[in-house]
């Protein structure tokens, strides 16, 4: 599973070919939005993301939705920082949690879902899904600092909570289950 591109430079005013070449774009807030291509999915674009499974003893932080779906804190891979640092930042911004012992679980997956964003140049940029790298971490404390309004995730912050891992384990996708097992072996 290899990225076709992985450059570390960027420009703000891009067309779709330039977005593909530099693997992303800056949005209207100046935040980097990773766009990746994979040889196993020709002609498809994916938003590169980190997801963080945050453990507190035998509990895990999760947002359970009324439709039976769930999600963990996460966000775009950012060319300006390591995935480790991005996982730390996303935990503060979305879940309002401080974490440590952050590590890559070795799990990643593609999720197909068309989405779009209008960048600084007001051109629509569409992607076909997300490529998610699953990280695990330990809860330290609640974060009480400031989070920029455009980086907040009110749904995650309000509806996310620690739940017993055994109570939700069966509903998790395989990559999340494997990350939980990886966490127990470390």
C-alpha positions in Angstrom: 0.0 0.0 0.0 2.1 2.9 -1.2 1.6 6.6 -1.6 2.3 7.7 -5.1 3.3 11.2 -3.9 4.8 12.4 -0.6 6.2 15.9 -1.0 6.7 18.4 1.9 6.2 21.7 0.1 2.9 23.5 -0.6 1.3 26.5 -2.3 -2.0 28.2 -1.5 -3.5 28.8 -5.0 -3.7 25.4 -6.8 -5.7 23.6 -9.4 -6.5 19.9 -9.0 -3.4 18.8 -10.8 -1.2 20.8 -8.5 -3.1 19.5 -5.4 -2.4 16.0 -6.6 1.3 16.8 -7.2 1.9 18.3 -3.7 -0.5 15.9 -2.0 -2.8 18.4 -0.6 -3.8 22.1 -0.2 -4.3 24.8 2.4 -7.9 25.6 3.2 -9.3 29.1 3.8 -8.1 28.9 7.5 -4.6 28.1 6.5 -5.0 24.5 7.6 -3.4 21.7 5.5 -5.7 19.2 3.9 -3.8 16.1 2.8 -4.9 14.5 -0.5 -3.3 11.2 -1.3 -3.3 8.8 -4.3 -2.7 5.1 -4.0 -1.7 2.6 -6.8 -4.4 0.2 -5.7 -7.1 2.8 -6.2 -6.3 4.4 -9.6 -8.0 7.8 -10.4 -9.2 8.1 -6.8 -8.2 10.8 -4.3 -8.1 10.2 -0.5 -7.9 12.6 2.4 -5.1 11.4 4.6 -6.0 11.3 8.2 -4.9 10.2 11.6 -7.3 8.6 14.0 -6.6 8.3 17.7 -8.0 5.6 20.0 -7.6 7.0 23.5 -7.5 4.6 26.3 -8.2 5.2 30.0 -7.7 1.9 31.8 -10.1 -0.6 30.2 -12.2 2.3 28.6 -11.9 4.0 25.3 -12.9 7.5 24.1 -15.6 7.2 21.4 -18.5 9.2 19.9 -21.4 6.8 19.5 -24.0 8.1 17.1 -27.8 7.5 17.1 -27.6 5.6 13.8 -25.3 3.0 15.3 -22.1 4.3 13.8 -19.2 5.6 15.8 -16.0 7.7 15.4 -12.8 8.5 17.2 -11.0 11.8 17.3 -8.9 12.5 14.2 -8.0 14.9 11.4 -6.0 15.5 8.3 -2.3 14.5 8.0 -0.4 17.7 8.1 2.8 18.4 6.1 3.9 20.8 8.8 4.1 18.3 11.7 4.5 14.6 12.4 1.5 12.3 12.5 2.4 11.8 16.2 2.1 15.6 16.8 -1.1 15.7 14.7 -2.7 13.0 16.8 -1.8 15.0 19.9 -3.3 18.2 18.5 -6.5 16.5 17.2 -7.1 15.0 20.6 -7.0 18.5 22.1 -9.1 20.1 19.4 -11.8 17.5 19.0 -12.1 15.6 22.3 -10.5 18.3 24.5 -8.2 15.6 26.0 -4.5 15.6 26.7 -2.8 12.3 25.8 0.6 10.7 26.0 2.3 7.4 25.0 1.1 8.1 21.4 2.1 5.3 19.0 1.1 4.1 15.5 -0.8 0.8 15.8 0.4 -0.5 12.4 -3.2 -0.4 11.2 -4.6 1.8 8.4 -7.6 1.6 6.1 -9.5 3.3 3.3 -13.1 4.4 3.7 -15.0 5.4 0.6 -17.0 8.6 1.0 -17.2 11.5 -1.5 -16.6 14.9 0.1 -15.4 18.3 -1.1 -14.0 21.5 0.1 -13.6 25.0 -1.4 -10.0 26.1 -0.9 -8.6 29.6 -0.7 -8.9 30.0 -4.4 -12.7 29.1 -4.2 -12.1 26.0 -6.4 -13.9 22.9 -5.3 -11.6 20.0 -4.4 -13.3 16.6 -4.3 -12.0 13.4 -2.8 -13.3 9.9 -3.0 -12.7 8.8 0.6 -10.3 8.8 3.4 -7.1 7.0 4.2 -6.9 6.6 8.0 -3.8 5.7 10.0 -4.8 4.4 13.4 -2.9 5.7 16.4 -3.3 4.7 20.1 -2.7 6.8 23.2 -3.3 7.1 26.9 -5.5 9.7 28.5 -3.7 12.1 30.8 -6.2 14.9 31.6 -8.9 17.1 30.2 -7.7 20.0 28.0 -9.0 23.4 29.2 -7.0 25.7 26.8 -8.3 27.6 23.8 -9.3 25.9 20.5 -9.8 27.9 17.3 -13.4 28.0 16.4 -12.8 26.4 13.0 -10.8 23.5 14.5 -13.4 22.6 17.1 -15.5 19.5 16.8 -18.5 20.2 19.0 -20.2 16.9 18.3 -17.1 14.9 19.4 -16.6 17.1 22.5 -20.3 17.0 23.6 -21.1 13.4 22.6 -17.8 11.7 23.0 -17.1 9.8 26.2 -15.1 7.0 27.7 -16.9 3.7 27.5 -15.9 0.2 28.5 -14.0 -1.4 25.6 -15.7 -4.7 26.0 -19.1 -3.0 25.7 -18.4 -1.7 22.1 -15.6 -4.0 20.9 -17.9 -6.1 18.6 -19.2 -3.0 16.7 -15.6 -1.9 15.8 -14.2 -2.4 12.3 -11.3 -4.9 12.1 -8.6 -2.3 12.0 -9.8 -0.7 15.2 -10.1 -4.1 16.8 -6.5 -4.9 15.8 -5.4 -1.5 17.2 -7.0 -2.4 20.5 -5.2 -5.7 20.6 -2.0 -4.0 19.8 -2.6 -1.7 22.7 -3.0 -4.6 25.1 0.2 -6.2 24.0 2.3 -3.1 24.6 
